[in-house]
Amino acid sequence: MNKTKEKYPDGFIGFLRRAEQTTVVRAVRNGLVSMIPILILGAFALILKTFPVEGYQTFITKFAGGAIYKFFDIVYYATFGVLSVYMTILISRSYMKIKSDPEASVGGAIISAVASFFILAGAYLPNFSTENMGPKSMFLAILTGLGASALYLRFYRLFNKRKVLLFSTGADRDFNKMLTTIFPIVAVAGIFAIFNLLIVSISIEDSFRSFLIEIFNSIFSAIPDGFIKGFFFVFLSSVLWFFGIHGSDTLESVMQAHFAGGLEINKEVLASGGTPNVILTKQFFDCFVLMGGCGATICLLIAILIFSRNKARRGLGYTAAFPMIFNINELMIFGLPVIFNPVILIPFLLVPLVCYTTSYIAMAMELVPVVTNGIEWTTPVIAGGYFATGSYTGALLQIFNICLGVLIYLPFVILLDKQSAEIQKREFSSFMKFFREHEDELSKEKVTAMTNVYGDFAKSLCADIKAGLKTKIVLAYQPQYRYDGSCYGVEALLRYEHDIHGYIYPPLVIKLAEEGGFLADLEERVLKTVLEDVDSIRKRFGADAGISFNITGTTVVTPKFLQFCKSLKEDGRIEGANLCIEVTEQAALAFNNDSISALESLRGMGFALAIDDFSMGQTSINYLKDNLFDEIKLDGSLVKGLSTHKNCREIIQSITSLAATLNLTVLAEFVETEEEKEILHQIGCDCYQGYLYSSAVFLDDEE
């Protein structure tokens, strides 16, 4: 939003901020956030497909010939089954959006990235399957989504500069634009094909993807069995996950070759009457290290839900909580995101290693039995520890590990909150500058409908305001004085106190509430707050002080607002409160017969009525002669122009003369000097509101 170059602090925090602003990190993050709908759909399909209850599994696989199971299976393979393809497309799209080259085709970059992905994934092989397009190929998705898009953009600019482009006479603009992408796409696909051929030629593998898997197998074969091998397995798996590679699936062959057989050995020893002693099994890692998924992210989830003050992050936590109970954490990994998030790197690597170490020691010291029962990896925490070991100590070990993990993640969650707050403050400052500079034009346009960063921020702020209607709305009161210095009333002024941004510009609050469809709710909340404050107002400003408050013209004449006021009347809450509803002259100009009837109903309930910002509109004068209003509040521009414009005096004098004839009170706002007060007195206005007397104050402020 702000194009000025940002200065970063020195040290670790500065490094984190610089890292987060790199094109690579931003493109990957934005692409992964775009995947959230796919992840939610796939996660729930996977849970419903693999829910670890025998009776449930029997039902979904047998009922109607297994139709229910097949349905979940279809949804799973349409989402998680081709997850890496979605990732490639969305990261490529995100990269091009950041580069924002108006000439280069985003579609061309995506085609280049997808073609390059299938080349590296081995789409040319006869045994190619959806497995090659799922989570196991996430690293290829990031590599091609970024690399192929960067190459495409470079080639596009090169060919465009040298006029090496294709066009078709008589074709429309979109067709010709797509033709210009052919040479860059061919160049990118060719480079990735050559790279893949080089890898295949120097190895015995048939694709780049297979080559990566074989490298990991060779590394673990060289490490002796025991604590170190398991420790390195956990560390490498977490590192791979952090950089977008599905660590668990990438190292699946390592798991099968070096750890999976341990469970069968333990079962055989137990069956023969011996004491099982193989600690490292697949179920050991699933239950005691990968709780909630890679990075032991169940600990991160708990830390967020208990300690985070960031609403968006807590919202993600609530959404991700259910699948994470079953150790499915892609929504957290991609939504937070954890991937390429330098703030989370340290705890994401450290927590699984700590859990691994404590669990290994506990079983080596025979405080907890080794795993002797096979369980599904989706078995929830605590239940998993109990069933895997056949002992309650297994569940206690999981709880102990979770507590340790939460404590480790906690300071980094706080750091994330602090960082997010700083970013939001910068964005808010930029947004408010934009809004104030264009306030008049924006009055006719929906800010939340704008397709730019300001529109995105406005939608977020609108959601915050709606969520805080019951707790964040407060009122300040500006006293109103007569010429003799006596206080006869106050005006209630809306204030919304945001958790991060403080008090928000009231016209913006009103506009966003209107666009968000909850303006009527906000204004009802204002009236409720006024009634709650009546006793305090009387105590501070006088027993006879009247209380005026603004209600927009779109709300004040609606049946909903009338019914709301009627209920207050029936409860006796309006009686004796001396309330005055202010509507602007601009709103009054739009009133019709039904509106007039509604206003008369409000007067019948005991409300006084005032026209705010009055400046001699002809329609408003008609309302005055009909005795509809009790008070006129002068347009602020008239008061501000008293000292410099003779016409302002004459207009105000005309208004005061008319008001005297109709027995109406005239109140001048924005009175800031004794000179203005005296001029107003001379031309017939003896009621004032403004800084000359007092700014708006909160009732709990000291007098």
C-alpha positions, 0 to 999 in steps of 0.5 A: 500500500505504501510504496516508500522503502521500509526501514528494518531494525537490526538483528533477528527481527529485522532479518525476519521482516526482510525475509518475509518481504522477499518475492519468494516468500510472499509468492509462496505464502499468498499462493498457499493462502489461496489454497485454503478452500481446497484444504478445508474440503480435502481435510474433511473428506480425509477425516470422514474417510479414515475416521478410526472407529471400526463400526463407522468404517464398516458402515461407510464401506458396506452401505449401498455398496460402499457409495459413501466411502467412494464419495469421500474418496472422490472428494479426497483425490480431487483435492489432496490427490492433486494438491501439488497441481493446485499449488503450482497454479496458485504460486505461479499466479501469486508470483505474477501478481507480485511482479505485476507486469501488465503486458505479460500473460498470467495464463502463460506463466501458469501454463509454463509452471504446470508443464514444468511440474509434470516434466519433473514429476515424471508424467511421461512414465507409464506408471505415473499416477495421482500419487505423483501429483499429491502432497509428495510433490509439493517441493516440485510445485514450489520449484516450478511455480516460482522458477518456471514463472520467473523464467517465463517472465524473463523470456517474455520480456526478451522476446517482446524486446526483440519483437519475436512474437506471433500475431494473427491478422483479424483475430481478437485482442485476447487471441493475439495476446495468447499467441505472444506467450508461445515462445516463452512457454516453449523456452521454459518447458524446454529448460525444465525438460533438459534439466530433468534429462540431465538428472536422469542421465547421471542417476539410475532414477527415471525422474527428478522426483525419484532422484530426490527420494533416492538421495534421502534413502542413501543418506539414512542407510549410512547412519547407524540404527538408534537414537541418532537415526531417529533424531535426524529423521525428525529433523530432516522431515521438519526441514523439508516441511518448512520448505514446502516438501511433504516430509512424511511422504518424501521420507516414506521409503526411509520410514518403511526401510528403517522404522516400520518393521519395529512394530512387528518385532515388538509384537512377536517378542510380546507374543513369545512372552518376552519384553519388547524393546524396539522404541523407533516404530512408525507409530512412535513417530505418529503418536509422540512426535507428530502430534497434530501433524508435522512440527507437533503443530497441535502445540502451536494450535493450543498456543494460538487459541489460548494466548494469541490476540490476533483475531484472524489467527485465532479464527484460523485456529478454530477452523483448523482445530477439528482436522488437527485433532485427527493429525491433519494439519495442512490447513494450519501449515498452509493457512498460517502459513508455517511454510516459509515463515521465518518466525515459526522456523525455530519452534517448528524444528525444535518442538518435534525434536524435544518431543522425540527426545523425551519420548525416547528417554521415557521408553528407554528408561521403561517409564512408558512401554514401547509401542506394541499396537498398530493404530491409524495415524489419524487417531486423536492425541491421548487416545493414540498414546494409550492404544499404541502402548496399551498403557495410560502412561502413553497418554500422559507422555503425550500430554507432557510433550504437548505442554512442553511444545506449547511453552516453546511455541508461546513466545513465537506466537506472541512475536507473530502477534506483535509483527502482525499488529505492526503490519496492520498499523502501517496498513491502517495509516496508509488506508486512512490517508487514502480515505481522508484524501478521497472521502467525498468521492468515496461517499458515492462508492463502496470502499469494500467493493474496491479491487485493490489493497484498500478494498481488502483492508476495508473488508477486514476492518468492516468485519472487525467493527461488526464483531465488536458492536457489543463491546467496542462501541463507546460514546463521547459527549460534547456539552451544549451551552446557552449564552449565559454559560449554563449547560443545557444538554449534550450530544452523544458522539460515536467512538469505536475503539479498535484493539490495534488501531485505537479510535477509528474515524467515526464517518468511516465507521458509519460508512463501513457499517452501512456497506456491511449491512449492520448500520441499523444494529450499530445505531440501535447500540448507540441508543442503548448506550445513551440510555445506559449513560443517562444517570452519569450524564445528569450527574456530570452535566446537570439534572435537566440536561437533554441528550441528542444523538445522530441517527442516519436518515436510512435508519430512523424511518425504518419499521425495525428502528420504530419497533426498537424504539417502541420496545424501549418506550414500553419498558419505560426506558425513554420516559424522562430521558429528554432524548433528541434524535438528530437527522441531517438536512440531506437526509430530510430532503429525501423524506416522503409521506411515510417518512414523515409519519415515522418521525411523527411516531417517534415524537409521539413516543417522547423523542424530540427531533432536530435537523443537523447541518441546516442551511435553508434547504427549501424542503427542510423549511417545509418540515419546519412549518409543519412543526415536525422538528424541535431544534435546528443545528446550523451547518458547520460551514456557516459558523466557520465562515462567520468571520470571513463571509458576510453571507454566512451572517445573513443566512444564519440571521434568516434562520434564527428569525424563522426559528423564533417565529416557529418557536424553535431552538437554534444551536451553532456547532463548531464555536471556537472563539469568543468573537464567533459567540458574540457574532452569533448572539448579535444575530439571534443564536444563543445556544452553542457547542464547540471547543470554546466550551469543551471538546467531546469527553468520556464520562469516566474522564476527570472533570 
